[in-house]
């Protein structure tokens, strides 16, 4: 996930990508107010609430 985002110019923290990976693998929706996750979701198959 980190590589996909970096290729599109989006940088993130290891913890953020760990959250993304766990949510994606388990099919969970991420509940957040952090705008970084909106950037990640533009590249990654994530569901945000």
C-alpha positions, -999 to +999 in steps of 0.1 A: +000+000+000+029+023+008+044+018-026+011+024-044+005+057-026+042+068-030+039+062-068+010+087-068+028+112-047+010+104-014+032+099+016+019+084+049+031+069+081+037+032+088+008+032+114-016+046+089-007+020+063-010-007+090-045+005+097-053+005+059-039-030+054-058-045+084-091-028+073-087-039+037-079-075+046-108-079+070-133-058+049-137-032+076-147+004+072-123+030+086-139+055+109-117+086+109-117+124+107-081+123+095-079+137+059-049+116+051-072+086+048-092+103+021-060+106+001-051+070+007-087+060-004-082+078-037-055+052-045-063+022-024-095+001-022-107+014+012-141+021+027-143+052+049-170+064+072 
